Amino acid sequence: MTTALTALTEGLTPFVEGKLRQIYRENWVRTAMGSFRDDRSRVNGDGTTIDWDAHALLTVMWDQWNAIFRHDLSHSERSLVSELREYRNRWAHQQQFDFDDTFRILDSTRRLLEAIKAPNVEFVRREKDDLIESYVAEQVNSQLMRTAFARNRWWVVIVYSFCCMMLIYFVLVYGNSASPVPIAAICLLFVYLIYQQFRMEPPLLYGPRECLRCHRIVYRKTCPYCDGH
């Protein structure tokens, strides 16, 4: 999410500020500040420039849509502005984002920047492609590990069953006077072991590995450096 917001800020700033200057001329700062409510800290000391971020840019675009931006952008881009504002607010409240959310954010960012012909569109497109590649790689790795675990579990069940039958066979053949209690105990033991195999959860699929996005070593399923970005 942080990557998308940074790219959004870099791509939108020249476009939004340029349109404000074009329409409102020397009053553009005052007009833009009308969208920030009581937050006057965004205006720099000389009062002629604004410290932009994604939240400020999207808010100004939304508030000034009819006056400025509807002449250059369509209703589809307005929907993107609304959607990205919502995601940014969720991020500000530290809500978690899954793959679908992250992909949607990057894709909406790309589409909005593409509409204004921002120079960093290709960077956002690469980030989206990297996200897909990372997700697919993790899904394939997870499926391979689960398949291998299930296959190994059946081999263990077969070995347990064979050992159980062999023990019972030797007891019956070479222990004519043997009590049925040991046989029952052996059967119960192997039934319990087989039952435990089916109850066993797949092992942790993500030990130490290199994150495909930031290339750092991580120790859990989601990368703590990329999580939520």
Backbone as CSV, one residue per row, in Angstrom:
resi,resn,N_x,N_y,N_z,CA_x,CA_y,CA_z,C_x,C_y,C_z
1,MET,0.830,-1.199,0.000,0.000,0.000,0.000,0.869,1.255,0.000
2,THR,1.937,1.239,0.780,2.828,2.398,0.825,3.425,2.680,-0.545
3,THR,3.791,1.611,-1.253,4.346,1.777,-2.600,3.338,2.450,-3.522
4,ALA,2.084,2.013,-3.455,1.040,2.587,-4.306,0.800,4.054,-3.963
5,LEU,0.759,4.385,-2.678,0.517,5.769,-2.266,1.664,6.682,-2.688
6,THR,2.889,6.176,-2.568,4.043,6.975,-2.982,4.011,7.238,-4.483
7,ALA,3.723,6.185,-5.252,3.635,6.345,-6.707,2.493,7.279,-7.080
8,LEU,1.390,7.178,-6.356,0.239,8.041,-6.619,0.597,9.503,-6.364
9,THR,1.306,9.751,-5.276,1.712,11.123,-4.952,2.642,11.683,-6.017
10,GLU,3.625,10.886,-6.416,4.587,11.350,-7.417,3.923,11.600,-8.769
11,GLY,2.959,10.749,-9.122,2.323,10.896,-10.423,1.266,11.981,-10.478
12,LEU,0.506,12.147,-9.392,-0.604,13.102,-9.400,-0.184,14.541,-9.117
13,THR,0.883,14.730,-8.349,1.247,16.085,-7.914,1.392,17.076,-9.070
14,PRO,2.190,16.788,-10.108,2.307,17.772,-11.200,0.978,18.030,-11.902
15,PHE,0.182,16.987,-12.058,-1.091,17.129,-12.764,-2.075,17.975,-11.961
16,VAL,-2.277,17.624,-10.696,-3.253,18.336,-9.862,-2.827,19.779,-9.640
17,GLU,-1.578,19.971,-9.268,-1.110,21.335,-9.008,-1.145,22.174,-10.281
18,GLY,-0.801,21.564,-11.404,-0.838,22.299,-12.669,-2.246,22.753,-13.024
19,LYS,-3.239,21.886,-12.810,-4.623,22.250,-13.103,-5.123,23.342,-12.160
20,LEU,-4.746,23.251,-10.891,-5.151,24.285,-9.935,-4.562,25.642,-10.309
21,ARG,-3.297,25.656,-10.674,-2.648,26.907,-11.069,-3.293,27.473,-12.336
22,GLN,-3.646,26.576,-13.251,-4.222,27.014,-14.516,-5.588,27.671,-14.323
23,ILE,-6.401,27.124,-13.429,-7.762,27.634,-13.241,-7.811,28.788,-12.243
24,TYR,-7.138,28.640,-11.112,-7.273,29.620,-10.030,-6.100,30.592,-9.938
25,ARG,-5.076,30.366,-10.730,-3.915,31.254,-10.798,-3.340,31.527,-9.409
26,GLU,-3.232,32.794,-8.993,-2.573,33.088,-7.713,-3.398,32.636,-6.508
27,ASN,-4.649,32.280,-6.709,-5.498,31.834,-5.596,-5.560,30.305,-5.480
28,TRP,-4.693,29.616,-6.182,-4.803,28.160,-6.214,-4.535,27.525,-4.851
29,VAL,-3.585,28.078,-4.079,-3.282,27.513,-2.760,-4.478,27.664,-1.834
30,ARG,-5.084,28.845,-1.821,-6.237,29.085,-0.955,-7.395,28.162,-1.330
31,THR,-7.597,27.965,-2.627,-8.680,27.085,-3.072,-8.418,25.643,-2.653
32,ALA,-7.184,25.197,-2.849,-6.837,23.827,-2.463,-6.978,23.626,-0.964
33,MET,-6.596,24.627,-0.186,-6.671,24.504,1.266,-8.104,24.375,1.754
34,GLY,-9.061,24.783,0.940,-10.456,24.610,1.319,-10.851,23.155,1.453
35,SER,-10.076,22.261,0.863,-10.366,20.821,0.955,-9.723,20.172,2.165
36,PHE,-8.859,20.908,2.871,-8.110,20.309,3.974,-8.711,20.608,5.338
37,ARG,-9.880,21.220,5.348,-10.563,21.536,6.602,-9.661,22.423,7.470
38,ASP,-9.293,21.953,8.643,-8.489,22.766,9.558,-7.001,22.443,9.490
39,ASP,-6.604,21.621,8.544,-5.196,21.227,8.443,-4.438,22.261,7.625
40,ARG,-3.879,23.258,8.303,-3.140,24.316,7.620,-1.646,24.025,7.536
41,SER,-1.224,22.916,8.109,0.206,22.603,8.126,0.719,22.182,6.757
42,ARG,-0.180,21.933,5.814,0.251,21.499,4.488,0.864,22.637,3.675
43,VAL,0.526,23.872,4.014,1.070,25.012,3.278,2.460,25.324,3.807
44,ASN,3.418,25.439,2.895,4.778,25.765,3.300,4.867,27.201,3.815
45,GLY,5.987,27.515,4.412,6.143,28.790,5.102,5.836,30.009,4.262
46,ASP,6.219,29.982,2.985,5.985,31.155,2.148,4.550,31.240,1.639
47,GLY,3.753,30.204,1.894,2.342,30.229,1.502,2.091,30.073,0.024
48,THR,3.103,29.662,-0.735,2.936,29.552,-2.187,2.970,28.111,-2.687
49,THR,3.296,27.178,-1.821,3.349,25.768,-2.218,2.678,24.910,-1.150
50,ILE,2.314,23.691,-1.549,1.621,22.762,-0.660,2.440,21.485,-0.536
51,ASP,2.481,20.954,0.666,3.150,19.679,0.913,2.152,18.558,0.604
52,TRP,2.204,18.064,-0.620,1.213,17.101,-1.086,1.489,15.688,-0.576
53,ASP,0.420,14.949,-0.356,0.489,13.498,-0.207,-0.732,12.919,-0.913
54,ALA,-0.833,11.596,-0.935,-1.920,10.962,-1.690,-3.288,11.387,-1.170
55,HIS,-3.419,11.477,0.149,-4.706,11.866,0.737,-5.114,13.264,0.279
56,ALA,-4.180,14.213,0.327,-4.487,15.583,-0.075,-4.835,15.660,-1.560
57,LEU,-4.084,14.970,-2.382,-4.317,15.006,-3.827,-5.678,14.419,-4.194
58,LEU,-5.999,13.272,-3.617,-7.279,12.634,-3.923,-8.454,13.464,-3.407
59,THR,-8.267,14.091,-2.244,-9.332,14.924,-1.681,-9.598,16.139,-2.560
60,VAL,-8.535,16.792,-3.006,-8.694,17.959,-3.877,-9.330,17.551,-5.205
61,MET,-8.904,16.427,-5.754,-9.498,15.972,-7.009,-10.991,15.710,-6.842
62,TRP,-11.367,15.128,-5.723,-12.783,14.842,-5.485,-13.589,16.133,-5.308
63,ASP,-13.065,17.055,-4.502,-13.790,18.299,-4.232,-13.860,19.210,-5.455
64,GLN,-12.825,19.179,-6.272,-12.751,20.078,-7.425,-13.097,19.372,-8.739
65,TRP,-13.759,18.243,-8.641,-14.016,17.461,-9.855,-14.841,18.238,-10.876
66,ASN,-15.967,18.754,-10.447,-16.849,19.452,-11.391,-16.225,20.735,-11.923
67,ALA,-15.452,21.404,-11.083,-14.870,22.678,-11.495,-13.666,22.501,-12.413
68,ILE,-12.896,21.430,-12.208,-11.630,21.288,-12.945,-11.507,19.965,-13.685
69,PHE,-11.553,18.876,-12.944,-11.033,17.606,-13.465,-11.994,16.856,-14.384
70,ARG,-13.279,17.186,-14.336,-14.207,16.473,-15.219,-13.985,16.828,-16.688
71,HIS,-13.272,17.918,-16.931,-13.003,18.320,-18.311,-11.899,17.467,-18.950
72,ASP,-11.061,16.858,-18.131,-9.943,16.062,-18.648,-10.098,14.566,-18.374
73,LEU,-10.910,14.226,-17.390,-11.064,12.830,-17.003,-12.532,12.427,-17.072
74,SER,-12.762,11.131,-17.179,-14.129,10.623,-17.308,-14.679,10.190,-15.950
75,HIS,-15.928,9.721,-15.978,-16.558,9.241,-14.747,-15.821,8.021,-14.195
76,SER,-15.205,7.243,-15.067,-14.447,6.070,-14.605,-13.294,6.488,-13.707
77,GLU,-12.596,7.563,-14.100,-11.490,8.040,-13.271,-11.997,8.620,-11.947
78,ARG,-13.189,9.205,-11.965,-13.756,9.703,-10.708,-14.027,8.543,-9.751
79,SER,-14.496,7.429,-10.300,-14.716,6.241,-9.473,-13.400,5.733,-8.897
80,LEU,-12.331,5.823,-9.686,-11.017,5.405,-9.195,-10.558,6.298,-8.043
81,VAL,-10.803,7.595,-8.168,-10.442,8.529,-7.094,-11.181,8.165,-5.813
82,SER,-12.480,7.900,-5.931,-13.272,7.528,-4.759,-12.772,6.229,-4.141
83,GLU,-12.486,5.259,-4.987,-12.015,3.962,-4.502,-10.672,4.088,-3.793
84,LEU,-9.752,4.834,-4.370,-8.429,4.992,-3.770,-8.499,5.793,-2.471
85,ARG,-9.413,6.729,-2.383,-9.605,7.449,-1.116,-10.042,6.487,-0.017
86,GLU,-10.947,5.583,-0.363,-11.431,4.611,0.615,-10.303,3.688,1.078
87,TYR,-9.518,3.204,0.133,-8.401,2.330,0.501,-7.368,3.080,1.346
88,ARG,-7.123,4.334,0.996,-6.152,5.118,1.769,-6.641,5.305,3.198
89,ASN,-7.933,5.542,3.390,-8.482,5.705,4.736,-8.384,4.404,5.530
90,ARG,-8.616,3.283,4.865,-8.460,1.993,5.539,-7.012,1.774,5.954
91,TRP,-6.091,2.146,5.086,-4.666,2.018,5.403,-4.293,2.910,6.583
92,ALA,-4.844,4.136,6.620,-4.548,5.061,7.712,-5.045,4.522,9.052
93,HIS,-6.096,3.703,9.015,-6.622,3.085,10.236,-5.999,1.710,10.482
94,GLN,-4.899,1.432,9.778,-4.088,0.226,9.981,-4.864,-1.065,9.741
95,GLN,-5.786,-1.032,8.801,-6.467,-2.257,8.416,-5.564,-3.082,7.506
96,GLN,-5.739,-4.400,7.562,-4.911,-5.298,6.773,-5.473,-5.441,5.356
97,PHE,-4.569,-5.692,4.408,-4.964,-5.879,3.016,-4.505,-7.252,2.548
98,ASP,-5.423,-7.992,1.923,-5.040,-9.277,1.357,-4.570,-9.080,-0.084
99,PHE,-4.317,-10.192,-0.766,-3.811,-10.091,-2.136,-4.792,-9.357,-3.043
100,ASP,-6.085,-9.679,-2.932,-7.086,-9.053,-3.802,-7.117,-7.539,-3.611
101,ASP,-7.050,-7.102,-2.346,-7.049,-5.661,-2.073,-5.804,-4.994,-2.655
102,THR,-4.649,-5.602,-2.405,-3.395,-5.015,-2.874,-3.353,-4.941,-4.394
103,PHE,-3.819,-6.013,-5.036,-3.854,-6.007,-6.504,-4.795,-4.915,-7.015
104,ARG,-5.954,-4.785,-6.374,-6.928,-3.774,-6.802,-6.354,-2.368,-6.634
105,ILE,-5.648,-2.134,-5.531,-5.059,-0.815,-5.286,-4.032,-0.476,-6.358
106,LEU,-3.136,-1.418,-6.639,-2.109,-1.166,-7.654,-2.725,-0.980,-9.035
107,ASP,-3.742,-1.786,-9.342,-4.375,-1.676,-10.654,-5.117,-0.349,-10.794
108,SER,-5.833,0.066,-9.749,-6.546,1.348,-9.801,-5.566,2.510,-9.875
109,THR,-4.459,2.396,-9.148,-3.422,3.428,-9.223,-2.863,3.525,-10.636
110,ARG,-2.578,2.371,-11.229,-2.053,2.363,-12.601,-3.037,2.999,-13.572
111,ARG,-4.299,2.655,-13.459,-5.304,3.174,-14.388,-5.474,4.687,-14.249
112,LEU,-5.449,5.180,-13.008,-5.591,6.622,-12.811,-4.367,7.369,-13.337
113,LEU,-3.181,6.852,-13.049,-1.961,7.499,-13.537,-1.859,7.406,-15.058
114,GLU,-2.342,6.316,-15.601,-2.337,6.153,-17.056,-3.258,7.172,-17.718
115,ALA,-4.369,7.480,-17.052,-5.332,8.435,-17.612,-4.751,9.843,-17.699
116,ILE,-3.854,10.185,-16.771,-3.256,11.526,-16.798,-1.876,11.509,-17.449
117,LYS,-1.492,10.320,-17.983,-0.201,10.161,-18.666,0.974,10.494,-17.740
118,ALA,0.901,9.989,-16.526,1.986,10.198,-15.563,3.217,9.399,-15.991
119,PRO,4.410,9.910,-15.710,5.633,9.232,-16.163,5.968,7.958,-15.390
120,ASN,5.347,7.742,-14.236,5.702,6.570,-13.426,4.696,5.430,-13.557
121,VAL,3.921,5.429,-14.642,2.947,4.355,-14.849,3.643,3.007,-14.967
122,GLU,4.760,2.975,-15.674,5.464,1.715,-15.889,5.955,1.122,-14.574
123,PHE,6.374,1.977,-13.646,6.813,1.497,-12.338,5.670,0.794,-11.607
124,VAL,4.480,1.388,-11.637,3.323,0.782,-10.971,2.943,-0.525,-11.660
125,ARG,3.048,-0.555,-12.975,2.733,-1.787,-13.707,3.699,-2.912,-13.311
126,ARG,4.971,-2.578,-13.158,5.946,-3.595,-12.738,5.655,-4.083,-11.327
127,GLU,5.258,-3.170,-10.447,4.905,-3.567,-9.082,3.717,-4.526,-9.088
128,LYS,2.755,-4.259,-9.940,1.588,-5.138,-10.033,1.985,-6.509,-10.572
129,ASP,2.841,-6.523,-11.586,3.310,-7.793,-12.145,4.116,-8.582,-11.116
130,ASP,4.949,-7.879,-10.342,5.732,-8.555,-9.299,4.817,-9.156,-8.237
131,LEU,3.751,-8.438,-7.913,2.799,-8.948,-6.923,2.149,-10.235,-7.413
132,ILE,1.725,-10.251,-8.675,1.104,-11.453,-9.240,2.097,-12.607,-9.249
133,GLU,3.323,-12.328,-9.674,4.345,-13.375,-9.727,4.613,-13.956,-8.341
134,SER,4.709,-13.085,-7.349,4.952,-13.537,-5.983,3.794,-14.380,-5.467
135,TYR,2.574,-13.928,-5.751,1.392,-14.651,-5.271,1.293,-16.031,-5.914
136,VAL,1.492,-16.088,-7.227,1.407,-17.372,-7.932,2.496,-18.318,-7.438
137,ALA,3.712,-17.789,-7.237,4.812,-18.628,-6.761,4.495,-19.208,-5.386
138,GLU,3.917,-18.407,-4.509,3.576,-18.890,-3.174,2.463,-19.933,-3.229
139,GLN,1.483,-19.712,-4.119,0.395,-20.678,-4.247,0.903,-22.012,-4.782
140,VAL,1.785,-21.956,-5.783,2.347,-23.187,-6.347,3.192,-23.905,-5.306
141,ASN,4.020,-23.140,-4.590,4.858,-23.733,-3.549,4.002,-24.382,-2.467
142,SER,2.935,-23.705,-2.079,2.049,-24.240,-1.051,1.395,-25.535,-1.508
143,GLN,0.924,-25.557,-2.757,0.261,-26.752,-3.268,1.230,-27.923,-3.385
144,LEU,2.453,-27.640,-3.834,3.454,-28.702,-3.940,3.784,-29.294,-2.577
145,MET,3.916,-28.427,-1.575,4.227,-28.903,-0.232,3.078,-29.720,0.344
146,ARG,1.855,-29.284,0.100,0.701,-30.021,0.617,0.573,-31.381,-0.068
147,THR,0.827,-31.403,-1.373,0.771,-32.672,-2.102,1.836,-33.636,-1.593
148,ALA,3.049,-33.122,-1.384,4.130,-33.971,-0.876,3.811,-34.479,0.526
149,PHE,3.226,-33.613,1.352,2.870,-34.022,2.713,1.812,-35.121,2.692
150,ALA,0.784,-34.948,1.833,-0.276,-35.961,1.746,0.275,-37.289,1.242
151,ARG,1.189,-37.235,0.253,1.777,-38.464,-0.281,2.609,-39.178,0.782
152,ASN,3.403,-38.416,1.524,4.220,-39.023,2.584,3.352,-39.611,3.693
153,ARG,2.229,-38.955,3.977,1.339,-39.460,5.018,0.782,-40.827,4.641
154,TRP,0.403,-40.992,3.379,-0.121,-42.292,2.954,0.950,-43.376,3.010
155,TRP,2.201,-43.007,2.708,3.277,-43.986,2.835,3.439,-44.427,4.285
156,VAL,3.335,-43.490,5.218,3.439,-43.832,6.641,2.290,-44.748,7.052
157,VAL,1.079,-44.455,6.586,-0.080,-45.293,6.904,0.125,-46.714,6.377
158,ILE,0.644,-46.823,5.158,0.892,-48.148,4.572,1.930,-48.919,5.389
159,VAL,2.998,-48.238,5.785,4.042,-48.891,6.581,3.488,-49.339,7.929
160,TYR,2.713,-48.463,8.592,2.107,-48.833,9.877,1.202,-50.055,9.710
161,SER,0.386,-50.047,8.666,-0.545,-51.158,8.445,0.215,-52.458,8.193
162,PHE,1.271,-52.389,7.394,2.070,-53.584,7.101,2.725,-54.132,8.367
163,CYS,3.304,-53.229,9.166,3.948,-53.664,10.412,2.934,-54.290,11.365
164,CYS,1.759,-53.696,11.426,0.710,-54.226,12.299,0.321,-55.639,11.873
165,MET,0.116,-55.842,10.579,-0.278,-57.164,10.084,0.833,-58.193,10.301
166,MET,2.099,-57.776,10.105,3.206,-58.705,10.301,3.329,-59.123,11.763
167,LEU,3.165,-58.172,12.674,3.242,-58.506,14.095,2.128,-59.465,14.492
168,ILE,0.929,-59.173,14.005,-0.197,-60.064,14.315,0.053,-61.459,13.728
169,TYR,0.603,-61.499,12.521,0.894,-62.781,11.871,1.885,-63.607,12.697
170,PHE,2.981,-62.966,13.135,3.984,-63.701,13.908,3.441,-64.145,15.260
171,VAL,2.596,-63.314,15.855,2.005,-63.710,17.136,1.105,-64.921,16.948
172,LEU,0.319,-64.903,15.870,-0.603,-66.017,15.630,0.136,-67.297,15.236
173,VAL,1.204,-67.153,14.460,1.913,-68.335,13.957,2.853,-68.918,15.001
174,TYR,3.619,-68.043,15.673,4.661,-68.533,16.568,4.293,-68.401,18.041
175,GLY,3.143,-67.888,18.312,2.732,-67.768,19.714,1.361,-68.360,19.924
176,ASN,1.278,-69.695,19.798,-0.022,-70.364,19.887,-0.702,-70.145,21.227
177,SER,0.117,-70.036,22.252,-0.458,-69.875,23.588,-0.588,-68.414,23.992
178,ALA,-0.342,-67.508,23.019,-0.366,-66.081,23.342,-1.784,-65.620,23.653
179,SER,-1.853,-64.715,24.596,-3.147,-64.146,24.970,-3.614,-63.180,23.889
180,PRO,-4.917,-63.055,23.672,-5.419,-62.087,22.679,-5.212,-60.638,23.102
181,VAL,-4.860,-60.430,24.364,-4.676,-59.057,24.845,-3.534,-58.349,24.119
182,PRO,-2.330,-58.985,23.981,-1.258,-58.302,23.239,-1.646,-58.002,21.795
183,ILE,-2.373,-58.931,21.170,-2.793,-58.691,19.785,-3.711,-57.476,19.711
184,ALA,-4.653,-57.410,20.638,-5.571,-56.267,20.661,-4.817,-54.968,20.929
185,ALA,-3.820,-55.051,21.836,-3.038,-53.856,22.156,-2.254,-53.373,20.942
186,ILE,-1.664,-54.335,20.202,-0.912,-53.977,18.996,-1.829,-53.316,17.966
187,CYS,-2.997,-53.907,17.775,-3.951,-53.340,16.813,-4.370,-51.932,17.210
188,LEU,-4.677,-51.750,18.478,-5.090,-50.429,18.951,-3.976,-49.402,18.796
189,LEU,-2.731,-49.840,19.062,-1.604,-48.930,18.929,-1.459,-48.433,17.496
190,PHE,-1.512,-49.353,16.546,-1.335,-48.951,15.154,-2.548,-48.185,14.622
191,VAL,-3.735,-48.531,15.091,-4.920,-47.748,14.712,-4.773,-46.314,15.205
192,TYR,-4.263,-46.162,16.428,-4.058,-44.822,16.984,-3.019,-44.046,16.171
193,LEU,-1.917,-44.720,15.814,-0.875,-44.054,15.028,-1.395,-43.625,13.659
194,ILE,-2.188,-44.486,13.031,-2.761,-44.141,11.728,-3.743,-42.979,11.873
195,TYR,-4.538,-43.020,12.938,-5.498,-41.936,13.195,-4.778,-40.599,13.376
196,GLN,-3.655,-40.623,14.086,-2.891,-39.397,14.295,-2.338,-38.845,12.987
197,GLN,-2.017,-39.725,12.053,-1.530,-39.261,10.751,-2.591,-38.453,10.014
198,PHE,-3.846,-38.879,10.119,-4.917,-38.165,9.425,-5.310,-36.880,10.153
199,ARG,-5.023,-36.820,11.439,-5.312,-35.596,12.187,-4.206,-34.559,12.044
200,MET,-3.040,-34.996,11.653,-1.884,-34.108,11.605,-2.072,-33.017,10.548
201,GLU,-1.789,-31.780,10.938,-1.866,-30.658,10.016,-0.610,-30.607,9.155
202,PRO,-0.734,-30.063,7.943,0.471,-29.898,7.115,1.501,-29.047,7.841
203,PRO,2.761,-29.287,7.610,3.805,-28.516,8.297,3.814,-27.068,7.832
204,LEU,4.506,-26.231,8.572,4.665,-24.837,8.185,5.336,-24.770,6.819
205,LEU,4.645,-24.130,5.879,5.132,-24.141,4.504,6.131,-23.027,4.223
206,TYR,6.281,-22.106,5.153,7.131,-20.957,4.884,8.159,-20.803,6.000
207,GLY,9.254,-21.499,5.850,10.376,-21.307,6.748,11.218,-20.150,6.235
208,PRO,12.480,-20.099,6.617,13.346,-19.030,6.101,13.395,-19.059,4.575
209,ARG,13.128,-17.930,3.959,13.110,-17.851,2.501,13.337,-16.410,2.090
210,GLU,13.583,-16.216,0.815,13.787,-14.872,0.279,12.479,-14.344,-0.274
211,CYS,12.074,-13.172,0.193,10.865,-12.543,-0.331,11.090,-12.187,-1.799
212,LEU,10.127,-12.548,-2.641,10.279,-12.313,-4.072,10.141,-10.843,-4.441
213,ARG,9.619,-10.028,-3.523,9.432,-8.611,-3.836,10.589,-7.750,-3.337
214,CYS,10.905,-7.877,-2.035,11.959,-7.018,-1.474,13.297,-7.739,-1.354
215,HIS,13.303,-9.073,-1.596,14.527,-9.889,-1.592,15.205,-9.945,-0.224
216,ARG,14.430,-9.755,0.836,14.960,-9.930,2.185,14.575,-11.317,2.701
217,ILE,15.308,-11.787,3.705,15.016,-13.087,4.295,13.875,-12.926,5.296
218,VAL,12.821,-13.726,5.133,11.664,-13.669,6.023,11.416,-15.061,6.586
219,TYR,10.636,-15.117,7.679,10.444,-16.373,8.397,8.972,-16.747,8.545
220,ARG,8.095,-16.067,7.849,6.684,-16.403,7.934,6.052,-16.265,6.559
221,LYS,4.738,-16.580,6.479,4.075,-16.610,5.173,4.083,-15.247,4.501
222,THR,3.711,-14.192,5.247,3.706,-12.850,4.679,4.980,-12.121,5.061
223,CYS,5.501,-11.339,4.150,6.734,-10.591,4.408,6.414,-9.380,5.285
224,PRO,7.060,-9.236,6.456,6.771,-8.087,7.318,7.218,-6.765,6.711
225,TYR,8.138,-6.818,5.744,8.610,-5.592,5.105,7.656,-5.132,4.006
226,CYS,6.987,-6.095,3.360,6.071,-5.764,2.259,4.615,-5.785,2.701
227,ASP,4.323,-6.373,3.864,2.951,-6.556,4.315,2.244,-5.218,4.442
228,GLY,1.121,-5.092,3.720,0.347,-3.860,3.779,0.837,-2.777,2.865
229,HIS,1.920,-3.026,2.123,2.438,-1.995,1.213,1.668,-2.023,-0.088
